Amino acid sequence: MGRGGVIFLLIVILINLASASVRINEVELNPSGTDSKNEWIELYSSQEINLDGWTMVNAKGKVFGLNGSFSDYKTVITPYNFLTNDKQKIKLFDTENNLIDETDEISDSYNDERSWQVCDSEWKFEQASKEEKNE
C-alpha cells in the first residue's frame, strides 16, 4: 500500500473513531407547555465532532438533518413536532448513513421537566439535566 493509501486508511479510521464517540445522551419528548419547538435531543461527545450531513430519524421515519461542530454537550431543538410522546425511538446516523447510536423505545405522558437520559449505560426517566452530566 502506498503512502496515499495509508493516509486514506488513517482518515477512515479516525472518522469511524469520531463517529463512535458520539451518543444520544438525553431526550425531552414532552416538555411543560407546548411541545412544538420545545422538544429537544442532547448529544454528547468527549471530542470535537462535525455533524454536517448527519441525521436523526424518529420512530415514524421522519428525518431531521444536523449541522455544526461541537464537543461535550449539544442540545438539538427540533423546529416542529419531530418527537411523539409514545413509543418513540430515535436513531443517529453519520454522513455515510452508519447507525451511530439509538435510544430504547421511550414514552413520556407527564408534560413536565423530566427527560429520558443515559445513566450508567441505561435509559432512565429522571429530572432533566440539559447540558450537564446525567446522574
N, C-alpha and C positions, 0 to 999 in steps of 0.2 A: 504494500500500500504506500503510495506516495505521500508527500507532505500535505498536499491539498486534501487527500482522503482522510488523513489523520485529523486535520483541523476540522473538517466537516463532521467526523465522528465525535470529536470532543464537543462541538457545538450541540449536536443532537443529544448527547448525554447530559450536558448542562441544562438544556431546555427541559428534558424529562425530569431531572432532579428539581428544577424550579417548580414545575407543574405539580410534582408530588408533594411539595411543601405547602401547598395552599389547601385550606379546608373551609367548608361551610361551618361556621362556629356558633351562630345564633340566628334564630328566626322569630320574628314577631308577625304572626298570622292575623291577629285580631286585636289591634290596639284600642285604647279607650277612644270613644267617639267614632268618627268616620274612618273606615278602612282605607278608602281611596287616597293615595299619596301619603299615607301614614304607615303602611306596611313596610317592613324592612328585613333585609338579609345581611348578616355580618359575615365577612370573610376574614380569615386570619392567615398570615404568613410571617415567618420569622426572618424572611429575606425580601428584598425588593423584587416585585413581580409586575410585569407589564400585562395588563388584562385586555389590551386592544385585540379585538377579534374573538374573545372568549364569550361564552353564552351560558345562561341558566335556562333550564326547561322545567316547567311545573308539571303537576300530575295530569293536567289536561292537554299537555303537549305544547302549550304556549311558550314561545321563545323570547327571552329578554337578553339583549346584547350588552356587553360590558366594555369599558374602555378605561384608560388611565393607568397609572402605576401607583403602587402602594407597598408599604411594609407594615407589619404589625396588624392593625385592625382597619378594615374598610367597611363602612355601612353603605349598603346599596338600597336606596329608597325607590320603590317601583312607582312609575307615574300613573298607573291605573291599577285596578284590582287584579294583580297578577297572581295573588295567593288566595286560595279558598280556605275557609275555616275548618273544613272537614276532610280527612283522608288526603292530606297534602303530602307530596314528596317532591323535593327539589334536587335537580341534578346539575352539576357544574362541569362544563366541557371546555377544553382548551382550543387553541386555534386549529389544531389538527383533528378536532372532534373526538378526542380521547376523553373518556369519563374520568374526571379527576376526583370528584367526591359526590356524595349524595346523602340526603337525610334519611332517617327512618320515616315511616308513614306517621305523620303528626296531625293532630287536631287541636283546636282551641275555640271553645264556645263561651269564654268568660269575659271578653270585651274589657280587659284590664291591662295592667302593666307587666304581666307575666309573659315569658317567651320560652321557646324551646331552645336549649343550649347544650353544647357538648361539655360534660363534666366527667372527668376521669374516663374518657373514651366512650361514654354513654350519653344518649339524648335524655335530658330531664326537663321538666316543666317547672321553671323557677322564676323568681323576681328578675326582671330584665337587667342585664349588666352591660348594656350597649357600650362598645369600645373600651371595655375593661375586662380583666381576667374573670372567667366564669368560675363560680365557687362550686 
